[in-house]
Amino acid sequence: MSTSLLLIDAGNSRVKWATADDSGSLAPKGELPTGEVTAESIGKLAKEFPGYRAVLSSVVPKLVPYFQDSFQGRFHRVNSDSPALGLLFKYPEPSQIGADRLAAAAAVREDSLGPAIIIQCGTATAFSVLDNDGYFCGGVIAPGPHAQLAALVGGTAQLPALPLWLTHQDPRTSSEEAIRQLSMYVTPDLEYPRTGTSTEEAIRLGVMLGYRGGVNEILRHLCRHSKPPLTSIILTGGNAHFLTGPLEFRFTLRPLLVFEGLRIIGLRAFKETET
């Protein structure tokens, strides 16, 4: 009997969901800005997918009870204690690791891609290191470009608030459409000006070059200290688009990596409850 899954990735900026089953199919279905998610909206989501079992990755603790209440009897929350992860830890307190990082690591482990670095490019830029034996060894967490911009503008008196890109983006715009709009202004091979000739241009230039340079420097550091040498670098997340050109390392782009991991974890978890 096929298992139908509703995969939910609740991040700092957006809550996204996709459907999957044990045949390998995976289909993104929708998303909402995290700030607009309520108990009512999650209840509505549960009613839209009545025959599906929910698998949740959440880095926003206050949202978890909404999902637990709405998906009673058909709910699995990803955390470090779940045997369905398929991971081991060289990490003093695995409970501190974000559920989205655990899900991504589970997907990479399932494909036997270690030793590996996973770079998740969202509100934060999270680097996770896996060794060849399936151990989660730690990593690095740095601000994403939007967090850098917010800190810069919020900590100064005269710098203006501005979007990171020039095209208008409605907050309800899907991730796919956002990437399309972003490509009008920021493309992987874009030649930035040598200097910003306005305050706004100087801020955008500083944030983007700082973001790209920081990611490369962190990768150099992790690779320098990795034994055995890392064999895979996997890039994912909404801001990965900014890195696909200037990254100085060979990488694989997997936009749905967290959903891939949630599917693997969900199939294992619900199989265990049936036996």
C-alpha positions as CSV (number, residue, x, y, z in Angstrom):
1,M,0.0,0.0,0.0
2,S,1.4,3.4,-1.0
3,T,2.2,6.0,1.7
4,S,1.2,9.5,0.8
5,L,3.2,12.2,2.6
6,L,2.8,15.9,3.1
7,L,6.3,17.3,3.6
8,I,6.4,20.6,5.5
9,D,9.5,22.9,5.9
10,A,8.8,25.7,8.3
11,G,11.6,28.2,8.0
12,N,12.3,31.6,9.5
13,S,11.0,33.4,6.4
14,R,8.5,31.0,4.7
15,V,6.6,27.8,5.4
16,K,6.7,25.5,2.3
17,W,5.0,22.2,1.6
18,A,5.2,19.4,-0.9
19,T,3.7,16.0,-1.5
20,A,5.6,12.7,-1.9
21,D,5.1,9.0,-1.8
22,D,7.1,5.8,-1.7
23,S,7.5,5.7,-5.5
24,G,10.0,8.5,-5.4
25,S,7.8,11.3,-6.7
26,L,8.0,14.8,-5.0
27,A,5.9,17.8,-5.9
28,P,6.0,21.3,-4.3
29,K,2.5,22.4,-3.6
30,G,2.6,25.8,-1.9
31,E,4.1,28.2,0.7
32,L,3.2,31.1,3.0
33,P,5.3,33.8,4.7
34,T,6.0,32.5,8.2
35,G,4.6,35.6,9.8
36,E,1.2,34.8,8.2
37,V,0.9,31.2,9.5
38,T,-1.9,30.7,12.0
39,A,-3.6,27.7,13.7
40,E,-6.5,28.3,11.2
41,S,-4.2,28.2,8.1
42,I,-2.6,25.0,9.3
43,G,-6.0,23.5,10.0
44,K,-7.1,24.4,6.5
45,L,-3.9,22.8,5.1
46,A,-4.7,19.6,7.0
47,K,-8.2,19.5,5.5
48,E,-6.8,20.0,2.0
49,F,-4.7,16.8,2.4
50,P,-6.9,14.4,4.4
51,G,-5.2,11.2,3.3
52,Y,-1.7,12.4,3.8
53,R,0.7,11.9,6.7
54,A,2.6,15.0,7.7
55,V,6.3,15.2,8.2
56,L,7.5,18.5,9.7
57,S,10.8,20.2,9.8
58,S,10.4,23.4,11.8
59,V,12.9,26.0,13.1
60,V,10.0,28.1,14.5
61,P,9.0,26.4,17.8
62,K,5.7,28.3,18.2
63,L,4.3,26.8,15.0
64,V,4.8,23.1,16.1
65,P,1.6,22.9,18.2
66,Y,-0.5,24.1,15.3
67,F,0.7,21.1,13.2
68,Q,0.4,18.7,16.1
69,D,-3.2,19.6,16.7
70,S,-4.2,19.7,13.0
71,F,-2.5,16.4,12.0
72,Q,-3.3,14.3,15.0
73,G,-2.6,10.6,14.4
74,R,-0.7,11.3,11.2
75,F,2.2,13.5,12.2
76,H,5.9,13.1,12.6
77,R,8.2,15.9,13.7
78,V,11.9,15.7,12.7
79,N,14.3,16.0,15.6
80,S,17.7,14.5,16.6
81,D,16.1,11.7,18.7
82,S,14.3,10.1,15.7
83,P,15.8,6.8,14.7
84,A,14.3,7.4,11.2
85,L,17.1,10.0,10.6
86,G,19.7,7.4,9.8
87,L,22.4,9.7,11.2
88,L,25.0,9.4,13.9
89,F,26.5,12.4,15.8
90,K,29.9,13.7,16.7
91,Y,28.2,16.7,18.3
92,P,27.8,17.2,22.0
93,E,24.2,18.3,21.9
94,P,22.4,17.1,18.7
95,S,19.1,18.6,20.0
96,Q,20.5,22.0,19.1
97,I,20.7,21.2,15.4
98,G,18.0,22.7,13.3
99,A,15.4,20.2,11.9
100,D,16.0,21.5,8.3
101,R,19.7,20.7,8.7
102,L,18.9,17.2,9.9
103,A,16.5,16.6,7.0
104,A,19.1,17.8,4.5
105,A,21.8,15.6,6.1
106,A,19.5,12.6,6.0
107,A,19.1,13.0,2.2
108,V,22.8,13.3,1.6
109,R,23.5,10.3,3.9
110,E,20.9,8.2,2.0
111,D,22.8,8.9,-1.2
112,S,26.2,8.0,0.4
113,L,27.8,11.3,-0.7
114,G,30.1,11.7,2.4
115,P,32.4,13.2,3.3
116,A,30.3,16.2,2.4
117,I,29.4,19.8,3.2
118,I,25.8,20.9,2.8
119,I,25.3,24.6,2.4
120,Q,21.7,25.7,3.1
121,C,21.2,29.3,1.9
122,G,18.3,30.8,3.7
123,T,17.8,33.5,6.3
124,A,20.9,32.0,7.8
125,T,23.6,30.3,5.8
126,A,24.2,26.9,7.4
127,F,27.1,24.6,6.6
128,S,26.8,21.0,7.8
129,V,29.7,18.5,7.6
130,L,29.0,14.8,7.3
131,D,31.8,12.2,7.4
132,N,31.9,9.0,5.4
133,D,30.4,6.9,8.2
134,G,27.2,9.0,8.4
135,Y,28.2,11.1,11.4
136,F,27.0,14.7,11.6
137,C,30.2,16.4,12.6
138,G,29.1,20.0,13.1
139,G,29.5,23.0,10.8
140,V,29.2,26.8,10.6
141,I,26.3,29.2,10.7
142,A,26.6,32.6,9.1
143,P,24.0,35.3,8.2
144,G,22.4,35.2,4.8
145,P,22.4,38.3,2.6
146,H,19.1,39.6,3.8
147,A,20.2,39.2,7.4
148,Q,23.4,41.1,6.6
149,L,21.5,43.8,5.0
150,A,19.0,44.2,7.9
151,A,21.9,44.3,10.4
152,L,23.7,46.9,8.4
153,V,20.7,49.2,7.9
154,G,19.4,48.6,11.4
155,G,22.7,49.4,13.1
156,T,23.3,52.7,11.3
157,A,21.6,56.1,11.5
158,Q,21.9,57.4,7.9
159,L,21.9,54.3,5.7
160,P,18.5,53.9,3.9
161,A,16.3,50.8,4.1
162,L,16.2,49.2,0.7
163,P,15.6,45.8,-0.9
164,L,18.5,43.6,-1.9
165,W,17.4,43.6,-5.5
166,L,15.9,46.2,-7.8
167,T,12.8,44.4,-9.1
168,H,9.6,44.5,-7.1
169,Q,8.7,41.3,-5.3
170,D,5.4,40.7,-3.7
171,P,5.8,38.8,-0.4
172,R,3.4,36.1,-1.6
173,T,5.6,35.4,-4.6
174,S,6.6,31.7,-4.8
175,S,10.2,30.7,-4.5
176,E,10.4,29.8,-8.2
177,E,9.0,33.1,-9.3
178,A,11.2,35.0,-6.9
179,I,14.3,33.3,-8.5
180,R,13.0,34.3,-11.9
181,Q,12.6,37.9,-10.8
182,L,16.0,37.9,-9.1
183,S,17.7,36.8,-12.3
184,M,16.7,40.1,-13.9
185,Y,19.0,41.9,-11.5
186,V,21.4,39.3,-10.0
187,T,22.7,36.5,-12.3
188,P,25.5,34.1,-11.7
189,D,27.8,35.7,-14.2
190,L,26.8,39.3,-13.5
191,E,29.8,41.8,-13.5
192,Y,29.3,44.1,-10.6
193,P,30.5,47.7,-10.9
194,R,34.0,48.4,-9.5
195,T,32.5,50.8,-7.0
196,G,29.0,51.8,-6.0
197,T,28.1,55.2,-7.3
198,S,25.2,55.7,-4.9
199,T,24.6,54.7,-1.3
200,E,22.0,52.1,-2.4
201,E,24.4,50.6,-5.0
202,A,27.3,50.6,-2.5
203,I,25.2,48.7,0.1
204,R,24.0,46.1,-2.4
205,L,27.5,45.7,-3.7
206,G,29.0,45.3,-0.2
207,V,26.4,42.8,1.0
208,M,26.5,40.6,-2.1
209,L,30.3,40.5,-2.4
210,G,30.6,40.0,1.3
211,Y,28.1,37.1,1.2
212,R,29.9,35.4,-1.7
213,G,33.3,36.0,-0.3
214,G,32.3,34.7,3.1
215,V,30.9,31.5,1.8
216,N,34.1,30.8,-0.2
217,E,36.2,31.5,2.9
218,I,34.2,29.2,5.1
219,L,34.5,26.5,2.5
220,R,38.2,26.9,2.4
221,H,38.4,26.7,6.2
222,L,36.2,23.5,6.3
223,C,38.1,21.8,3.5
224,R,41.4,22.7,5.0
225,H,40.5,21.0,8.3
226,S,38.7,18.0,6.8
227,K,40.2,14.5,7.2
228,P,39.6,12.6,4.9
229,P,39.2,15.2,2.2
230,L,35.6,16.2,1.4
231,T,34.3,14.7,-1.8
232,S,30.9,16.5,-2.1
233,I,29.6,20.0,-1.7
234,I,25.8,20.3,-1.9
235,L,24.1,23.6,-2.3
236,T,20.4,24.3,-1.5
237,G,18.0,27.0,-0.3
238,G,16.4,30.1,-1.6
239,N,19.6,32.2,-1.8
240,A,21.6,29.5,-3.5
241,H,21.0,31.4,-6.8
242,F,23.5,34.0,-5.6
243,L,26.3,31.5,-5.3
244,T,26.1,29.3,-8.4
245,G,28.4,31.5,-10.4
246,P,31.1,32.8,-8.0
247,L,31.5,29.6,-5.9
248,E,35.2,28.6,-6.2
249,F,34.4,24.9,-5.5
250,R,32.7,22.2,-7.5
251,F,29.2,21.6,-6.2
252,T,25.9,20.0,-6.8
253,L,22.7,22.1,-6.7
254,R,19.7,20.4,-5.1
255,P,16.9,22.9,-4.6
256,L,14.6,20.4,-2.9
257,L,17.1,18.8,-0.6
258,V,15.2,19.4,2.6
259,F,12.0,17.9,1.1
260,E,14.1,14.9,-0.2
261,G,15.2,14.3,3.4
262,L,11.7,14.7,4.8
263,R,10.4,12.1,2.4
264,I,13.1,9.6,3.4
265,I,12.5,10.3,7.2
266,G,8.7,10.1,6.8
267,L,8.7,6.8,5.0
268,R,11.0,5.3,7.6
269,A,9.0,6.7,10.5
270,F,5.6,5.7,9.4
271,K,6.8,2.2,8.4
272,E,8.0,1.8,12.0
273,T,4.6,2.7,13.4
274,E,3.0,0.1,11.1
275,T,5.2,-2.8,12.3
